[in-house]
Amino acid sequence: MNNEKAPLLEMRNIKKDFFGNQVLTDINLKLNEGDVLGLCGENGAGKSTLMKILFGASDITSTGGYGGDILIDGQKVSFSSPFEAIAAGIGMVHQEFSLIPGFDATENILLNREPKKSNIVSEVFGDRLDTLDRKEMDERAKAAIEKMGVSIDQHMMINSMPVGHKQFTEIARELSKEQLRILILDEPTAVLTEREAEALLDSIRGMSARGITVIFITHRLQEILSVCNKVAVMRDGVLVQEVPAKETSVEQITHWMVGRDVKGGSAAVSTRTHEDAKTILKIEKLWVDMPGETVRNVNLEVKEGEILGIGGLAGQGKLGIPNGIMGLYEAGGKVTFDGNEIPLNNPRKCLDSSFAFVSEDRRGVGLLLDESLEWNVAFPAMQIQNKFLKYYLGGLVKWRDEKAIREVTEKYIDELKIKCTSSKQNARELSGGNQQKICLAKAFALEPRVLFVSEPTRGIDVGAKALVLDALKKFNRENGVTVVMISSELEELRQTCDRIAIVSGGKISGILPASSSVEELGTLMLSNVI
Amino acid sequence: MTKDKFKAALKSFGLPRLIIAGFLLLLLIMAPFVGADLPTQISNIINRFSWNGILVLAMVPMVHSGCGLNFGLPLGIISGLLGATLSIEFGFTGPLSFLAAVVIATPFALILGALYGWLLNKIKGGEMMIATYVGFSSVSLMCMMWLILPYHSPNMVWGLSGKGLRTTISLEGYYIGALAKIGQINIGAISIPTGTLLFFALLAFAIWAFLHTKTGTAMTAVGSNPAFARAAGINVDKIRMLSVIMSTWLAAIGILVYEQGFGFIQLYMAPFYMALPAVSAILIGGASVNKATIMNVIVGTILFQGIVTMTPTVMNNMIHMDMSEVIRIIASMGMILFALTRKTEAAK
């Protein structure tokens, strides 16, 4: 036997790919009893995947398992289902609530692990018909809740609880398991108020003191520093740093999280300033009710001729801004374009004021998948600006001008290097990158004065990304079109834009020139996350 | 024509259509051998095509706007029937009564179509189911109305009581053959209703042309992807409403054309049986729930009516027993069943 006690949990060279797409590369982690690990990383860095592997989630096993070893107490384990993980003492609290709404807290906490009393019927038909020992249940649930150091009415129905209490109930459920040794908390404080979050952090400290190891995933870096003794940062599926919490700071963690290859601002930015340019678009007190991307209060000024980037973490409301202005989701506030107020909730009025929008939902909103490229490119311009039409009977009949439509489509196919068999091909048959170019061509054909582009590089390969971004820049430079580009990728914004506005918690948390460092932008991104 | 082109043409025509066309051809070849009169049969197919073509054409606008197949066809047919009966009630006779029927049916079709369109805009996604029940309930309501409405023309009301419309009203002296007789061509036993065919061609051309206009393009886009159309500033509800009104009006005109060929106005439950054959015809013609062309209408109507006419005749002659009605029902219902199974194949 080793003199040194084996760590409670050890992960060795964990690898995972989804159908050839590498999402985790050589993750190594060691945790001792009572450790609290703060795990951070941008959306899509691989945090959740790693935790799912540890918890034996079915979407890992069904996609071909993982590479590497997981050891608990020095013993190699491999969980094929969450039940096995639970039996081995691992508990997980998910981002989404997994509670039964019509049951009260006690029932949820002890679901399927209720203490039971036997009765006559169960003597005959087996223990599935035992009666629940309500008194014992209450006591156990109470004990679990007390462990957290908060007070929850244990007889309150889940559906009438505030979110914070739901979250506590879920944690209490894990704590009530006697074998619990490792607890995974996936963004537990995201829905909590400050005071509730503080209470939760206290209870994490308490758990740690009792020897339970906690893995704590959050975007609120301050919390990590206050409660964790170790910090691990993930980026693009790689564990980039693992340090004791005492030796680091929020700035440093941010740097590790977002900094891809930070070689002194590698982005070759040809920053231009448009300070003298007039404000072409003014957004005041904008709110947008877009599910998952709520915009609360956005004030923003866009200068004529610039490329303004809008960045931020997923769910903070950056996508809501263009969708709200273009009238695709219910919105309120005031939008002034070139001195005229633009009515909201009316797509037609926006388009008439020579706005154009390339939606992030390419297949859902951006394209007519079952129609030809010609239709996709020419349709909005035809409907809004009466382009590509021939007039008969003194203007009474507005006939589609197939020749003009083909010409304009072929022009953009050439310009944007769209790979297709002909302009008659259906949009569905194109690859993601080429579909995105069609979406751009559609917007270019409108010859807008302001172009909103939402997530222009989502789901397309690196080569196509560069082409799409170059096309946007060229369109901006040559035609003097003001571009507002929304993207989750900071690096891409820094390469393309002149200024970058960061959205956080449905508000603009700051606007910086594109030459700003990734750390500065990252700090803004995480500033008032909700 | 190169081999590839031939293959492509074959593929666009579609295997189901090829099989049905082959079967129809087989029936036509068999007909003389089992003792059926081929020219009469061909003449029959052409006539039935001319009667039904516009009813099938009525499917096209709603399919294009994404409202699905117009199972609510009876609503338009009822507008047509109101036009027909009122035209006779007001004393129009001869071919003029056809024109009067069209004129009178139009406002009914527009109003009922607008109401129907408003309803369909409320229940996006479930159009076809709701449309079916709109058809059902409107037919039932009119069953009562035909009895109650104060019609007096002795040619239409029940003989004994002197009120309430008869189930079948002869168009002799009114607009029987109003279109068919225009430039009718008779070659031996084959008679071609030139006027009716031309009238169908006129309306088909009008729809084809409409689909090439700005509004028509918008209609197709709405059917193809309503979210895209909305983002392009199209008022989706308005376009859908327009398509429903167009479908309803075409159904009204379609039934009048059907009557002038058939020679009778059929009331009460008759409109009930008109929707499914029309839906089937366009599906057999190769249309899907959200794509339909004029060619689908023409091919589908010929194939559907061809099979429905030929099968009973050939079978009858083969077994020497008069079962034509039974076989006709089996054949037409079988075709409808087949066509509806095709619906999923074509859907996205």
Boltz contact constraints between the chains, C-beta under 6 A:
constraints:
  - contact:
      token1: [A, 347]
      token2: [B, 233]
      max_distance: 6.0
  - contact:
      token1: [A, 348]
      token2: [B, 233]
      max_distance: 6.0
  - contact:
      token1: [A, 351]
      token2: [B, 233]
      max_distance: 6.0
  - contact:
      token1: [A, 364]
      token2: [B, 227]
      max_distance: 6.0
  - contact:
      token1: [A, 365]
      token2: [B, 227]
      max_distance: 6.0
  - contact:
      token1: [A, 365]
      token2: [B, 231]
      max_distance: 6.0
  - contact:
      token1: [A, 368]
      token2: [B, 221]
      max_distance: 6.0
  - contact:
      token1: [A, 368]
      token2: [B, 224]
      max_distance: 6.0
  - contact:
      token1: [A, 368]
      token2: [B, 225]
      max_distance: 6.0
  - contact:
      token1: [A, 368]
      token2: [B, 228]
      max_distance: 6.0
  - contact:
      token1: [A, 370]
      token2: [B, 224]
      max_distance: 6.0
  - contact:
      token1: [A, 371]
      token2: [B, 224]
      max_distance: 6.0
  - contact:
      token1: [A, 379]
      token2: [B, 221]
      max_distance: 6.0
  - contact:
      token1: [A, 379]
      token2: [B, 232]
      max_distance: 6.0
  - contact:
      token1: [A, 380]
      token2: [B, 232]
      max_distance: 6.0
  - contact:
      token1: [A, 383]
      token2: [B, 218]
      max_distance: 6.0
  - contact:
      token1: [A, 383]
      token2: [B, 232]
      max_distance: 6.0
  - contact:
      token1: [A, 384]
      token2: [B, 233]
      max_distance: 6.0
  - contact:
      token1: [A, 389]
      token2: [B, 214]
      max_distance: 6.0
  - contact:
      token1: [A, 398]
      token2: [B, 213]
      max_distance: 6.0
  - contact:
      token1: [A, 398]
      token2: [B, 214]
      max_distance: 6.0
  - contact:
      token1: [A, 399]
      token2: [B, 212]
      max_distance: 6.0
  - contact:
      token1: [A, 399]
      token2: [B, 213]
      max_distance: 6.0
  - contact:
      token1: [A, 400]
      token2: [B, 212]
      max_distance: 6.0
  - contact:
      token1: [A, 400]
      token2: [B, 217]
      max_distance: 6.0
